Amino acid sequence: MLACSVRALLSQLPAVHVLADAAAARTSAPRWAVVECARRAIAERRAEILAGIVVDGAIDPAVVAVDATELARPVLRRLINATGVVLHTNLGRAPLAGAARSAIHEVAHGYSNLEYDLETGERGSRHDHLRSLLQELTGAEDAVVVNNNAAATVLGLAALATDKEIIVSRGELIEIGGSFRLPEILKLSRGVMVEVGTTNKTHASDYASAITPATGLLLKVHRSNFAIVGFTTEVAPEALVALGRPRGIATMIDLGSGALVDRETQRRWGLPDEPTVAETVATGADLVTFSGDKLLGGPQAGIAVGTHAAIELMRKHPLMRAFRPDKLTLAALAATLAIYRDATGTGSLDDIPAMRMLGASHGELRTHADQLAASIGTIAGLTIEVEACSSAVGGGAMPTAQLASWAVTVRGPKPDDLERQLRRSAVVARIEHGRVWLDLRTIAADELELVATAVRSLGG
Ligand SMILES: *Cc1c(COP(=O)(O)O)cnc(C)c1O
């Protein structure tokens, strides 16, 4: 290309403010985003002209407006989970109940009694608000809430067993994900790990013979994210309590998921038996820890329940300051727990989205699948079908559970492309057997139309 025509093209490039003004008229994105995208578009075009790639200096402001809208989008976005994994850790685990969302809204709106005693007009404690609800729901003497179950575990270990020996089964030295590995957590809590038993079998006598005057804690970790099947033995919490209590040694159980729903309901939903918090507390364990956003279906939180002595040690521990929950978490958790309390006896847990999804009937899921398929209609080049599938609990809970479900499948020449396009429409799906699966278990009724629209857009 001739130098003079390059110069002519460069001179056609708009000024940043001119392009930004034209783009701003087409988007509600803030000024900084529009200016930034105008600048980038001009720089890109200039580079292309200099490289001899483009023969036009004009830039479409509509394209800049679309880029600016994208740039200014919130970093955390709402997605539709069509994976069928109910407590999907990557997708934020449990969606919150309406009452929990309202509670967050209310408390976020103004000031609150987070650490203020309305009776006395004096300083109160944030740790007081959920105690009685948790006592009622779990039967424990005392309770405290922290940011997540990882924090509850670290704090529980630090409070009960700093510089003491902690006896734990080799079959329970778990990794939960990321860098949370039990042996390292014990080290961090300044406990001295004493491993007993083997990978598949640990007996009460293994714990008994490992007890020394330096023993501070018997620890049991629920295998929530994997299963050991076959020739196995583990020691029940009550047997650990029976060993520890007469010797003045505390027992701590990390339940992981922490089911508040009873076993009968779990069975009705087709879930494998998960120990409930209440029955674990009833074994007499000094401390039981579990998550707020796994099977409980609430916000991210770690809940520790147990004896007053054990919980008080956690509350008073210097690390508590680093792990204490904020007002939004407490508000959402209190509202979620209230649903459980109100459901006792007669009520339903359907107000908790994760519970509703886990308890969804085969017939209801099939109806939703048929509705979704009908709403999608026919798309040239793609095959839309209703097929049986199985969903998972997720969130490191019940790894072997297969919940019978229904899906709408999309078959086309390039399933990877279809899945990626759906993701751009905020619908996360999975690919299996060369087609895209939209599992109805995790798609709420009021999301069906959005999913249908996203699928229809695959037709171009
Ligand atoms: C999930 C899990 C944790 C960690 O809980 P978070 O709330 O995710 O921090 C700890 N222990 C067990 C056994 C778990 O399953």
The ligand as a MOL file (V3000), in Angstrom:
LIG
                    3D

  0  0  0     0  0            999 V3000
M  V30 BEGIN CTAB
M  V30 COUNTS 15 15 0 0 0
M  V30 BEGIN ATOM
M  V30 1 C -16.8280 -29.3030 52.1980 0
M  V30 2 C -16.1030 -29.7950 53.3650 0
M  V30 3 C -15.3120 -28.9190 54.1320 0
M  V30 4 C -15.1410 -27.4880 53.7620 0
M  V30 5 O -16.3440 -26.8090 53.8350 0
M  V30 6 P -16.4840 -25.3530 53.2040 0
M  V30 7 O -17.7660 -24.8620 53.7670 0
M  V30 8 O -16.4930 -25.5530 51.7340 0
M  V30 9 O -15.3220 -24.5540 53.6430 0
M  V30 10 C -14.6720 -29.4300 55.2360 0
M  V30 11 N -14.7820 -30.7280 55.5700 0
M  V30 12 C -15.5330 -31.6000 54.8430 0
M  V30 13 C -15.6010 -33.0380 55.2600 0
M  V30 14 C -16.2200 -31.1600 53.7140 0
M  V30 15 O -16.9540 -31.9960 52.9980 0
M  V30 END ATOM
M  V30 BEGIN BOND
M  V30 1 1 1 2
M  V30 2 1 2 3
M  V30 3 2 2 14
M  V30 4 1 3 4
M  V30 5 2 3 10
M  V30 6 1 4 5
M  V30 7 1 5 6
M  V30 8 2 6 7
M  V30 9 1 6 8
M  V30 10 1 6 9
M  V30 11 1 10 11
M  V30 12 2 11 12
M  V30 13 1 12 13
M  V30 14 1 12 14
M  V30 15 1 14 15
M  V30 END BOND
M  V30 END CTAB
M  END
